[in-house]
Amino acid sequence: MDLGRAYAQRRHGGEALAHLLETEKMAPELIDTHVAARNAIRELILISGRAASPELKAFAERADAQP
């Protein structure tokens, strides 16, 4: 999760999403309960804007991290 957050802070959306999705697979409760993880997902959505992938949009919805 920390790698995903770091990539999000550096605006490396693909890497950030990949690491955060891996975290969700391994420990979904971590994404659900960690405010910083949800903030990183929200940031990815905001950075991507209308170009946000369906995968990212679905992830944000699952994590309750929509802007």
PQR file with spaces between the fields and no chain letter, atoms N, CA, C, O and H, PARSE charges and radii, in Angstrom:
ATOM       1  N    MET     1       0.826   -1.180    0.000 -0.4000 1.5000
ATOM       2  CA   MET     1       0.000    0.000    0.000 -0.0000 2.0000
ATOM       3  C    MET     1       0.875    1.249    0.000  0.5500 1.7000
ATOM       4  O    MET     1       0.566    2.227   -0.681 -0.5500 1.4000
ATOM       5  N    ASP     2       1.949    1.217    0.752 -0.4000 1.5000
ATOM       6  CA   ASP     2       2.812    2.392    0.819 -0.0000 2.0000
ATOM       7  C    ASP     2       3.440    2.706   -0.536  0.5500 1.7000
ATOM       8  O    ASP     2       3.590    3.874   -0.896 -0.5500 1.4000
ATOM       9  H    ASP     2       2.200    0.423    1.305  0.4000 1.0000
ATOM      10  N    LEU     3       3.807    1.672   -1.285 -0.4000 1.5000
ATOM      11  CA   LEU     3       4.341    1.912   -2.630 -0.0000 2.0000
ATOM      12  C    LEU     3       3.289    2.565   -3.516  0.5500 1.7000
ATOM      13  O    LEU     3       3.596    3.496   -4.261 -0.5500 1.4000
ATOM      14  H    LEU     3       3.686    0.724   -0.992  0.4000 1.0000
ATOM      15  N    GLY     4       2.078    2.093   -3.442 -0.4000 1.5000
ATOM      16  CA   GLY     4       0.998    2.680   -4.223 -0.0000 2.0000
ATOM      17  C    GLY     4       0.784    4.141   -3.875  0.5500 1.7000
ATOM      18  O    GLY     4       0.588    4.976   -4.758 -0.5500 1.4000
ATOM      19  H    GLY     4       1.829    1.337   -2.837  0.4000 1.0000
ATOM      20  N    ARG     5       0.821    4.443   -2.597 -0.4000 1.5000
ATOM      21  CA   ARG     5       0.662    5.836   -2.160 -0.0000 2.0000
ATOM      22  C    ARG     5       1.818    6.694   -2.649  0.5500 1.7000
ATOM      23  O    ARG     5       1.616    7.828   -3.084 -0.5500 1.4000
ATOM      24  H    ARG     5       0.980    3.764   -1.881  0.4000 1.0000
ATOM      25  N    ALA     6       3.024    6.154   -2.579 -0.4000 1.5000
ATOM      26  CA   ALA     6       4.197    6.907   -3.036 -0.0000 2.0000
ATOM      27  C    ALA     6       4.109    7.195   -4.533  0.5500 1.7000
ATOM      28  O    ALA     6       4.392    8.308   -4.976 -0.5500 1.4000
ATOM      29  H    ALA     6       3.188    5.233   -2.226  0.4000 1.0000
ATOM      30  N    TYR     7       3.715    6.186   -5.306 -0.4000 1.5000
ATOM      31  CA   TYR     7       3.561    6.405   -6.748 -0.0000 2.0000
ATOM      32  C    TYR     7       2.467    7.436   -7.031  0.5500 1.7000
ATOM      33  O    TYR     7       2.605    8.252   -7.943 -0.5500 1.4000
ATOM      34  H    TYR     7       3.484    5.282   -4.946  0.4000 1.0000
ATOM      35  N    ALA     8       1.406    7.403   -6.272 -0.4000 1.5000
ATOM      36  CA   ALA     8       0.330    8.381   -6.461 -0.0000 2.0000
ATOM      37  C    ALA     8       0.834    9.794   -6.171  0.5500 1.7000
ATOM      38  O    ALA     8       0.494   10.735   -6.887 -0.5500 1.4000
ATOM      39  H    ALA     8       1.294    6.741   -5.531  0.4000 1.0000
ATOM      40  N    GLN     9       1.637    9.941   -5.128 -0.4000 1.5000
ATOM      41  CA   GLN     9       2.182   11.259   -4.798 -0.0000 2.0000
ATOM      42  C    GLN     9       3.082   11.781   -5.907  0.5500 1.7000
ATOM      43  O    GLN     9       3.174   12.990   -6.120 -0.5500 1.4000
ATOM      44  H    GLN     9       1.913    9.177   -4.546  0.4000 1.0000
ATOM      45  N    ARG    10       3.747   10.874   -6.613 -0.4000 1.5000
ATOM      46  CA   ARG    10       4.628   11.266   -7.711 -0.0000 2.0000
ATOM      47  C    ARG    10       3.891   11.319   -9.046  0.5500 1.7000
ATOM      48  O    ARG    10       4.487   11.572  -10.093 -0.5500 1.4000
ATOM      49  H    ARG    10       3.673    9.892   -6.440  0.4000 1.0000
ATOM      50  N    ARG    11       2.580   11.075   -8.984 -0.4000 1.5000
ATOM      51  CA   ARG    11       1.707   11.130  -10.160 -0.0000 2.0000
ATOM      52  C    ARG    11       2.069   10.077  -11.216  0.5500 1.7000
ATOM      53  O    ARG    11       2.016   10.329  -12.420 -0.5500 1.4000
ATOM      54  H    ARG    11       2.097   10.870   -8.133  0.4000 1.0000
ATOM      55  N    HIS    12       2.433    8.907  -10.725 -0.4000 1.5000
ATOM      56  CA   HIS    12       2.672    7.752  -11.587 -0.0000 2.0000
ATOM      57  C    HIS    12       1.445    6.842  -11.441  0.5500 1.7000
ATOM      58  O    HIS    12       1.456    5.857  -10.702 -0.5500 1.4000
ATOM      59  H    HIS    12       2.476    8.703   -9.747  0.4000 1.0000
ATOM      60  N    GLY    13       0.396    7.209  -12.171 -0.4000 1.5000
ATOM      61  CA   GLY    13      -0.904    6.577  -11.987 -0.0000 2.0000
ATOM      62  C    GLY    13      -0.931    5.081  -12.205  0.5500 1.7000
ATOM      63  O    GLY    13      -1.536    4.353  -11.419 -0.5500 1.4000
ATOM      64  H    GLY    13       0.387    8.009  -12.771  0.4000 1.0000
ATOM      65  N    GLY    14      -0.287    4.609  -13.259 -0.4000 1.5000
ATOM      66  CA   GLY    14      -0.320    3.175  -13.555 -0.0000 2.0000
ATOM      67  C    GLY    14       0.305    2.342  -12.459  0.5500 1.7000
ATOM      68  O    GLY    14      -0.267    1.341  -12.027 -0.5500 1.4000
ATOM      69  H    GLY    14       0.204    5.201  -13.898  0.4000 1.0000
ATOM      70  N    GLU    15       1.477    2.752  -12.010 -0.4000 1.5000
ATOM      71  CA   GLU    15       2.161    2.022  -10.950 -0.0000 2.0000
ATOM      72  C    GLU    15       1.390    2.107   -9.639  0.5500 1.7000
ATOM      73  O    GLU    15       1.282    1.125   -8.904 -0.5500 1.4000
ATOM      74  H    GLU    15       1.941    3.566  -12.361  0.4000 1.0000
ATOM      75  N    ALA    16       0.855    3.294   -9.354 -0.4000 1.5000
ATOM      76  CA   ALA    16       0.084    3.477   -8.126 -0.0000 2.0000
ATOM      77  C    ALA    16      -1.131    2.556   -8.113  0.5500 1.7000
ATOM      78  O    ALA    16      -1.397    1.879   -7.120 -0.5500 1.4000
ATOM      79  H    ALA    16       0.943    4.092   -9.951  0.4000 1.0000
ATOM      80  N    LEU    17      -1.861    2.539   -9.218 -0.4000 1.5000
ATOM      81  CA   LEU    17      -3.049    1.697   -9.294 -0.0000 2.0000
ATOM      82  C    LEU    17      -2.685    0.227   -9.147  0.5500 1.7000
ATOM      83  O    LEU    17      -3.360   -0.516   -8.435 -0.5500 1.4000
ATOM      84  H    LEU    17      -1.645    3.089  -10.025  0.4000 1.0000
ATOM      85  N    ALA    18      -1.621   -0.193   -9.819 -0.4000 1.5000
ATOM      86  CA   ALA    18      -1.214   -1.603   -9.745 -0.0000 2.0000
ATOM      87  C    ALA    18      -0.903   -2.018   -8.309  0.5500 1.7000
ATOM      88  O    ALA    18      -1.329   -3.086   -7.871 -0.5500 1.4000
ATOM      89  H    ALA    18      -1.072    0.410  -10.397  0.4000 1.0000
ATOM      90  N    HIS    19      -0.173   -1.193   -7.580 -0.4000 1.5000
ATOM      91  CA   HIS    19       0.189   -1.546   -6.202 -0.0000 2.0000
ATOM      92  C    HIS    19      -1.016   -1.491   -5.272  0.5500 1.7000
ATOM      93  O    HIS    19      -1.154   -2.330   -4.381 -0.5500 1.4000
ATOM      94  H    HIS    19       0.173   -0.325   -7.937  0.4000 1.0000
ATOM      95  N    LEU    20      -1.880   -0.516   -5.474 -0.4000 1.5000
ATOM      96  CA   LEU    20      -3.067   -0.432   -4.625 -0.0000 2.0000
ATOM      97  C    LEU    20      -4.030   -1.581   -4.897  0.5500 1.7000
ATOM      98  O    LEU    20      -4.659   -2.095   -3.972 -0.5500 1.4000
ATOM      99  H    LEU    20      -1.768    0.166   -6.197  0.4000 1.0000
ATOM     100  N    LEU    21      -4.151   -1.986   -6.152 -0.4000 1.5000
ATOM     101  CA   LEU    21      -4.996   -3.148   -6.464 -0.0000 2.0000
ATOM     102  C    LEU    21      -4.408   -4.430   -5.871  0.5500 1.7000
ATOM     103  O    LEU    21      -5.145   -5.303   -5.411 -0.5500 1.4000
ATOM     104  H    LEU    21      -3.641   -1.568   -6.904  0.4000 1.0000
ATOM     105  N    GLU    22      -3.095   -4.537   -5.885 -0.4000 1.5000
ATOM     106  CA   GLU    22      -2.448   -5.704   -5.275 -0.0000 2.0000
ATOM     107  C    GLU    22      -2.711   -5.722   -3.772  0.5500 1.7000
ATOM     108  O    GLU    22      -2.943   -6.779   -3.186 -0.5500 1.4000
ATOM     109  H    GLU    22      -2.497   -3.829   -6.259  0.4000 1.0000
ATOM     110  N    THR    23      -2.674   -4.555   -3.165 -0.4000 1.5000
ATOM     111  CA   THR    23      -2.997   -4.465   -1.738 -0.0000 2.0000
ATOM     112  C    THR    23      -4.431   -4.912   -1.490  0.5500 1.7000
ATOM     113  O    THR    23      -4.708   -5.621   -0.523 -0.5500 1.4000
ATOM     114  H    THR    23      -2.485   -3.696   -3.642  0.4000 1.0000
ATOM     115  N    GLU    24      -5.336   -4.499   -2.363 -0.4000 1.5000
ATOM     116  CA   GLU    24      -6.733   -4.893   -2.204 -0.0000 2.0000
ATOM     117  C    GLU    24      -6.882   -6.413   -2.284  0.5500 1.7000
ATOM     118  O    GLU    24      -7.663   -7.000   -1.535 -0.5500 1.4000
ATOM     119  H    GLU    24      -5.111   -3.923   -3.149  0.4000 1.0000
ATOM     120  N    LYS    25      -6.144   -7.042   -3.178 -0.4000 1.5000
ATOM     121  CA   LYS    25      -6.217   -8.509   -3.296 -0.0000 2.0000
ATOM     122  C    LYS    25      -5.700   -9.193   -2.038  0.5500 1.7000
ATOM     123  O    LYS    25      -6.282  -10.168   -1.562 -0.5500 1.4000
ATOM     124  H    LYS    25      -5.510   -6.564   -3.786  0.4000 1.0000
ATOM     125  N    MET    26      -4.603   -8.673   -1.508 -0.4000 1.5000
ATOM     126  CA   MET    26      -3.957   -9.313   -0.362 -0.0000 2.0000
ATOM     127  C    MET    26      -4.642   -8.992    0.961  0.5500 1.7000
ATOM     128  O    MET    26      -4.740   -9.850    1.839 -0.5500 1.4000
ATOM     129  H    MET    26      -4.130   -7.882   -1.895  0.4000 1.0000
ATOM     130  N    ALA    27      -5.114   -7.759    1.103 -0.4000 1.5000
ATOM     131  CA   ALA    27      -5.716   -7.321    2.370 -0.0000 2.0000
ATOM     132  C    ALA    27      -6.779   -6.263    2.105  0.5500 1.7000
ATOM     133  O    ALA    27      -6.544   -5.078    2.343 -0.5500 1.4000
ATOM     134  H    ALA    27      -5.034   -7.063    0.390  0.4000 1.0000
ATOM     135  N    PRO    28      -7.945   -6.677    1.616 -0.5600 1.5000
ATOM     136  CA   PRO    28      -8.988   -5.697    1.279  0.2800 2.0000
ATOM     137  C    PRO    28      -9.390   -4.804    2.450  0.5500 1.7000
ATOM     138  O    PRO    28      -9.778   -3.652    2.251 -0.5500 1.4000
ATOM     139  N    GLU    29      -9.302   -5.319    3.641 -0.4000 1.5000
ATOM     140  CA   GLU    29      -9.680   -4.513    4.807 -0.0000 2.0000
ATOM     141  C    GLU    29      -8.736   -3.330    4.997  0.5500 1.7000
ATOM     142  O    GLU    29      -9.128   -2.314    5.572 -0.5500 1.4000
ATOM     143  H    GLU    29      -8.988   -6.254    3.804  0.4000 1.0000
ATOM     144  N    LEU    30      -7.518   -3.448    4.529 -0.4000 1.5000
ATOM     145  CA   LEU    30      -6.568   -2.342    4.642 -0.0000 2.0000
ATOM     146  C    LEU    30      -7.014   -1.157    3.795  0.5500 1.7000
ATOM     147  O    LEU    30      -6.935   -0.011    4.236 -0.5500 1.4000
ATOM     148  H    LEU    30      -7.200   -4.274    4.063  0.4000 1.0000
ATOM     149  N    ILE    31      -7.477   -1.430    2.587 -0.4000 1.5000
ATOM     150  CA   ILE    31      -7.972   -0.359    1.724 -0.0000 2.0000
ATOM     151  C    ILE    31      -9.239    0.248    2.331  0.5500 1.7000
ATOM     152  O    ILE    31      -9.434    1.463    2.296 -0.5500 1.4000
ATOM     153  H    ILE    31      -7.541   -2.361    2.229  0.4000 1.0000
ATOM     154  N    ASP    32     -10.083   -0.599    2.878 -0.4000 1.5000
ATOM     155  CA   ASP    32     -11.359   -0.128    3.433 -0.0000 2.0000
ATOM     156  C    ASP    32     -11.186    0.732    4.677  0.5500 1.7000
ATOM     157  O    ASP    32     -11.993    1.627    4.928 -0.5500 1.4000
ATOM     158  H    ASP    32      -9.925   -1.586    2.906  0.4000 1.0000
ATOM     159  N    THR    33     -10.140    0.470    5.460 -0.4000 1.5000
ATOM     160  CA   THR    33     -10.009    1.157    6.745 -0.0000 2.0000
ATOM     161  C    THR    33      -8.927    2.231    6.772  0.5500 1.7000
ATOM     162  O    THR    33      -8.880    3.029    7.709 -0.5500 1.4000
ATOM     163  H    THR    33      -9.484   -0.256    5.257  0.4000 1.0000
ATOM     164  N    HIS    34      -8.072    2.268    5.783 -0.4000 1.5000
ATOM     165  CA   HIS    34      -6.939    3.197    5.800 -0.0000 2.0000
ATOM     166  C    HIS    34      -7.281    4.476    5.033  0.5500 1.7000
ATOM     167  O    HIS    34      -7.457    4.451    3.814 -0.5500 1.4000
ATOM     168  H    HIS    34      -8.110    1.620    5.022  0.4000 1.0000
ATOM     169  N    VAL    35      -7.372    5.570    5.745 -0.4000 1.5000
ATOM     170  CA   VAL    35      -7.754    6.852    5.154 -0.0000 2.0000
ATOM     171  C    VAL    35      -6.761    7.270    4.074  0.5500 1.7000
ATOM     172  O    VAL    35      -7.164    7.778    3.027 -0.5500 1.4000
ATOM     173  H    VAL    35      -7.230    5.590    6.735  0.4000 1.0000
ATOM     174  N    ALA    36      -5.482    7.063    4.314 -0.4000 1.5000
ATOM     175  CA   ALA    36      -4.462    7.469    3.340 -0.0000 2.0000
ATOM     176  C    ALA    36      -4.584    6.690    2.037  0.5500 1.7000
ATOM     177  O    ALA    36      -4.337    7.238    0.962 -0.5500 1.4000
ATOM     178  H    ALA    36      -5.155    6.650    5.164  0.4000 1.0000
ATOM     179  N    ALA    37      -4.960    5.429    2.120 -0.4000 1.5000
ATOM     180  CA   ALA    37      -5.147    4.627    0.904 -0.0000 2.0000
ATOM     181  C    ALA    37      -6.317    5.184    0.095  0.5500 1.7000
ATOM     182  O    ALA    37      -6.216    5.339   -1.122 -0.5500 1.4000
ATOM     183  H    ALA    37      -5.161    4.983    2.992  0.4000 1.0000
ATOM     184  N    ARG    38      -7.399    5.477    0.755 -0.4000 1.5000
ATOM     185  CA   ARG    38      -8.559    6.038    0.057 -0.0000 2.0000
ATOM     186  C    ARG    38      -8.238    7.417   -0.514  0.5500 1.7000
ATOM     187  O    ARG    38      -8.708    7.763   -1.598 -0.5500 1.4000
ATOM     188  H    ARG    38      -7.480    5.352    1.744  0.4000 1.0000
ATOM     189  N    ASN    39      -7.447    8.200    0.202 -0.4000 1.5000
ATOM     190  CA   ASN    39      -7.041    9.504   -0.325 -0.0000 2.0000
ATOM     191  C    ASN    39      -6.184    9.346   -1.576  0.5500 1.7000
ATOM     192  O    ASN    39      -6.312   10.132   -2.514 -0.5500 1.4000
ATOM     193  H    ASN    39      -7.065    7.919    1.082  0.4000 1.0000
ATOM     194  N    ALA    40      -5.317    8.349   -1.601 -0.4000 1.5000
ATOM     195  CA   ALA    40      -4.478    8.104   -2.783 -0.0000 2.0000
ATOM     196  C    ALA    40      -5.346    7.715   -3.973  0.5500 1.7000
ATOM     197  O    ALA    40      -5.108    8.174   -5.090 -0.5500 1.4000
ATOM     198  H    ALA    40      -5.213    7.710   -0.838  0.4000 1.0000
ATOM     199  N    ILE    41      -6.342    6.879   -3.746 -0.4000 1.5000
ATOM     200  CA   ILE    41      -7.245    6.472   -4.823 -0.0000 2.0000
ATOM     201  C    ILE    41      -8.027    7.686   -5.328  0.5500 1.7000
ATOM     202  O    ILE    41      -8.186    7.877   -6.534 -0.5500 1.4000
ATOM     203  H    ILE    41      -6.536    6.505   -2.839  0.4000 1.0000
ATOM     204  N    ARG    42      -8.502    8.483   -4.410 -0.4000 1.5000
ATOM     205  CA   ARG    42      -9.235    9.706   -4.768 -0.0000 2.0000
ATOM     206  C    ARG    42      -8.336   10.637   -5.593  0.5500 1.7000
ATOM     207  O    ARG    42      -8.783   11.230   -6.575 -0.5500 1.4000
ATOM     208  H    ARG    42      -8.373    8.328   -3.431  0.4000 1.0000
ATOM     209  N    GLU    43      -7.087   10.756   -5.191 -0.4000 1.5000
ATOM     210  CA   GLU    43      -6.133   11.590   -5.923 -0.0000 2.0000
ATOM     211  C    GLU    43      -5.926   11.068   -7.339  0.5500 1.7000
ATOM     212  O    GLU    43      -5.838   11.855   -8.282 -0.5500 1.4000
ATOM     213  H    GLU    43      -6.724   10.274   -4.394  0.4000 1.0000
ATOM     214  N    LEU    44      -5.847    9.747   -7.497 -0.4000 1.5000
ATOM     215  CA   LEU    44      -5.688    9.171   -8.834 -0.0000 2.0000
ATOM     216  C    LEU    44      -6.887    9.509   -9.721  0.5500 1.7000
ATOM     217  O    LEU    44      -6.726    9.813  -10.903 -0.5500 1.4000
ATOM     218  H    LEU    44      -5.918    9.108   -6.731  0.4000 1.0000
ATOM     219  N    ILE    45      -8.071    9.455   -9.151 -0.4000 1.5000
ATOM     220  CA   ILE    45      -9.278    9.807   -9.903 -0.0000 2.0000
ATOM     221  C    ILE    45      -9.221   11.273  -10.326  0.5500 1.7000
ATOM     222  O    ILE    45      -9.518   11.603  -11.475 -0.5500 1.4000
ATOM     223  H    ILE    45      -8.202    9.209   -8.191  0.4000 1.0000
ATOM     224  N    LEU    46      -8.842   12.143   -9.408 -0.4000 1.5000
ATOM     225  CA   LEU    46      -8.782   13.567   -9.712 -0.0000 2.0000
ATOM     226  C    LEU    46      -7.724   13.875  -10.764  0.5500 1.7000
ATOM     227  O    LEU    46      -7.954   14.696  -11.652 -0.5500 1.4000
ATOM     228  H    LEU    46      -8.601   11.875   -8.475  0.4000 1.0000
ATOM     229  N    ILE    47      -6.578   13.230  -10.671 -0.4000 1.5000
ATOM     230  CA   ILE    47      -5.500   13.434  -11.651 -0.0000 2.0000
ATOM     231  C    ILE    47      -5.947   12.969  -13.027  0.5500 1.7000
ATOM     232  O    ILE    47      -5.696   13.639  -14.028 -0.5500 1.4000
ATOM     233  H    ILE    47      -6.391   12.563   -9.949  0.4000 1.0000
ATOM     234  N    SER    48      -6.607   11.825  -13.073 -0.4000 1.5000
ATOM     235  CA   SER    48      -7.015   11.235  -14.348 -0.0000 2.0000
ATOM     236  C    SER    48      -8.163   11.995  -14.998  0.5500 1.7000
ATOM     237  O    SER    48      -8.260   12.065  -16.223 -0.5500 1.4000
ATOM     238  H    SER    48      -6.811   11.281  -12.259  0.4000 1.0000
ATOM     239  N    GLY    49      -9.020   12.558  -14.175 -0.4000 1.5000
ATOM     240  CA   GLY    49     -10.170   13.284  -14.708 -0.0000 2.0000
ATOM     241  C    GLY    49     -11.062   12.375  -15.542  0.5500 1.7000
ATOM     242  O    GLY    49     -11.363   11.248  -15.149 -0.5500 1.4000
ATOM     243  H    GLY    49      -8.940   12.501  -13.180  0.4000 1.0000
ATOM     244  N    ARG    50     -11.478   12.878  -16.696 -0.4000 1.5000
ATOM     245  CA   ARG    50     -12.378   12.110  -17.563 -0.0000 2.0000
ATOM     246  C    ARG    50     -11.692   10.889  -18.167  0.5500 1.7000
ATOM     247  O    ARG    50     -12.362    9.965  -18.629 -0.5500 1.4000
ATOM     248  H    ARG    50     -11.233   13.794  -17.015  0.4000 1.0000
ATOM     249  N    ALA    51     -10.362   10.882  -18.164 -0.4000 1.5000
ATOM     250  CA   ALA    51      -9.609    9.772  -18.743 -0.0000 2.0000
ATOM     251  C    ALA    51      -9.413    8.613  -17.763  0.5500 1.7000
ATOM     252  O    ALA    51      -8.724    7.645  -18.086 -0.5500 1.4000
ATOM     253  H    ALA    51      -9.819   11.633  -17.789  0.4000 1.0000
ATOM     254  N    ALA    52     -10.006    8.699  -16.580 -0.4000 1.5000
ATOM     255  CA   ALA    52      -9.871    7.623  -15.597 -0.0000 2.0000
ATOM     256  C    ALA    52     -10.387    6.313  -16.186  0.5500 1.7000
ATOM     257  O    ALA    52     -11.460    6.261  -16.787 -0.5500 1.4000
ATOM     258  H    ALA    52     -10.566    9.485  -16.317  0.4000 1.0000
ATOM     259  N    SER    53      -9.606    5.273  -16.002 -0.4000 1.5000
ATOM     260  CA   SER    53      -9.974    3.969  -16.557 -0.0000 2.0000
ATOM     261  C    SER    53     -11.178    3.393  -15.816  0.5500 1.7000
ATOM     262  O    SER    53     -11.426    3.738  -14.660 -0.5500 1.4000
ATOM     263  H    SER    53      -8.734    5.316  -15.514  0.4000 1.0000
ATOM     264  N    PRO    54     -11.920    2.521  -16.480 -0.5600 1.5000
ATOM     265  CA   PRO    54     -13.031    1.852  -15.793  0.2800 2.0000
ATOM     266  C    PRO    54     -12.556    1.075  -14.567  0.5500 1.7000
ATOM     267  O    PRO    54     -13.266    0.985  -13.565 -0.5500 1.4000
ATOM     268  N    GLU    55     -11.350    0.516  -14.657 -0.4000 1.5000
ATOM     269  CA   GLU    55     -10.792   -0.235  -13.532 -0.0000 2.0000
ATOM     270  C    GLU    55     -10.578    0.683  -12.331  0.5500 1.7000
ATOM     271  O    GLU    55     -10.901    0.314  -11.201 -0.5500 1.4000
ATOM     272  H    GLU    55     -10.774    0.589  -15.471  0.4000 1.0000
ATOM     273  N    LEU    56     -10.037    1.874  -12.571 -0.4000 1.5000
ATOM     274  CA   LEU    56      -9.818    2.835  -11.493 -0.0000 2.0000
ATOM     275  C    LEU    56     -11.147    3.322  -10.925  0.5500 1.7000
ATOM     276  O    LEU    56     -11.293    3.442   -9.709 -0.5500 1.4000
ATOM     277  H    LEU    56      -9.774    2.174  -13.488  0.4000 1.0000
ATOM     278  N    LYS    57     -12.102    3.601  -11.783 -0.4000 1.5000
ATOM     279  CA   LYS    57     -13.414    4.051  -11.314 -0.0000 2.0000
ATOM     280  C    LYS    57     -14.088    2.992  -10.448  0.5500 1.7000
ATOM     281  O    LYS    57     -14.662    3.311   -9.407 -0.5500 1.4000
ATOM     282  H    LYS    57     -11.983    3.504  -12.771  0.4000 1.0000
ATOM     283  N    ALA    58     -14.019    1.736  -10.876 -0.4000 1.5000
ATOM     284  CA   ALA    58     -14.619    0.644  -10.100 -0.0000 2.0000
ATOM     285  C    ALA    58     -13.907    0.483   -8.756  0.5500 1.7000
ATOM     286  O    ALA    58     -14.546    0.243   -7.731 -0.5500 1.4000
ATOM     287  H    ALA    58     -13.552    1.477  -11.722  0.4000 1.0000
ATOM     288  N    PHE    59     -12.595    0.614   -8.773 -0.4000 1.5000
ATOM     289  CA   PHE    59     -11.806    0.513   -7.547 -0.0000 2.0000
ATOM     290  C    PHE    59     -12.198    1.620   -6.575  0.5500 1.7000
ATOM     291  O    PHE    59     -12.391    1.366   -5.386 -0.5500 1.4000
ATOM     292  H    PHE    59     -12.077    0.809   -9.606  0.4000 1.0000
ATOM     293  N    ALA    60     -12.314    2.836   -7.073 -0.4000 1.5000
ATOM     294  CA   ALA    60     -12.706    3.965   -6.231 -0.0000 2.0000
ATOM     295  C    ALA    60     -14.090    3.743   -5.636  0.5500 1.7000
ATOM     296  O    ALA    60     -14.340    4.082   -4.479 -0.5500 1.4000
ATOM     297  H    ALA    60     -12.158    3.043   -8.039  0.4000 1.0000
ATOM     298  N    GLU    61     -14.971    3.180   -6.421 -0.4000 1.5000
ATOM     299  CA   GLU    61     -16.316    2.899   -5.914 -0.0000 2.0000
ATOM     300  C    GLU    61     -16.281    1.837   -4.809  0.5500 1.7000
ATOM     301  O    GLU    61     -16.931    1.988   -3.775 -0.5500 1.4000
ATOM     302  H    GLU    61     -14.768    2.904   -7.360  0.4000 1.0000
ATOM     303  N    ARG    62     -15.513    0.758   -5.038 -0.4000 1.5000
ATOM     304  CA   ARG    62     -15.404   -0.296   -4.026 -0.0000 2.0000
ATOM     305  C    ARG    62     -14.802    0.241   -2.736  0.5500 1.7000
ATOM     306  O    ARG    62     -15.211   -0.158   -1.646 -0.5500 1.4000
ATOM     307  H    ARG    62     -14.985    0.635   -5.879  0.4000 1.0000
ATOM     308  N    ALA    63     -13.838    1.140   -2.851 -0.4000 1.5000
ATOM     309  CA   ALA    63     -13.125    1.656   -1.689 -0.0000 2.0000
ATOM     310  C    ALA    63     -13.836    2.854   -1.057  0.5500 1.7000
ATOM     311  O    ALA    63     -13.371    3.390   -0.052 -0.5500 1.4000
ATOM     312  H    ALA    63     -13.505    1.464   -3.736  0.4000 1.0000
ATOM     313  N    ASP    64     -14.945    3.270   -1.634 -0.4000 1.5000
ATOM     314  CA   ASP    64     -15.657    4.457   -1.181 -0.0000 2.0000
ATOM     315  C    ASP    64     -14.715    5.654   -1.190  0.5500 1.7000
ATOM     316  O    ASP    64     -14.620    6.404   -0.218 -0.5500 1.4000
ATOM     317  H    ASP    64     -15.323    2.835   -2.451  0.4000 1.0000
ATOM     318  N    ALA    65     -14.020    5.810   -2.319 -0.4000 1.5000
ATOM     319  CA   ALA    65     -13.008    6.866   -2.438 -0.0000 2.0000
ATOM     320  C    ALA    65     -13.273    7.760   -3.637  0.5500 1.7000
ATOM     321  O    ALA    65     -12.340    8.298   -4.234 -0.5500 1.4000
ATOM     322  H    ALA    65     -14.098    5.201   -3.108  0.4000 1.0000
ATOM     323  N    GLN    66     -14.518    7.916   -3.982 -0.4000 1.5000
ATOM     324  CA   GLN    66     -14.846    8.785   -5.102 -0.0000 2.0000
ATOM     325  C    GLN    66     -14.780   10.230   -4.654  0.5500 1.7000
ATOM     326  O    GLN    66     -15.161   10.555   -3.530 -0.5500 1.4000
ATOM     327  H    GLN    66     -15.275    7.479   -3.497  0.4000 1.0000
ATOM     328  N    PRO    67     -14.293   11.106   -5.537 -0.5600 1.5000
ATOM     329  CA   PRO    67     -14.198   12.530   -5.154  0.2800 2.0000
ATOM     330  C    PRO    67     -15.558   13.167   -4.976  0.5500 1.7000
ATOM     331  O    PRO    67     -15.648   14.353   -4.657 -0.5500 1.4000
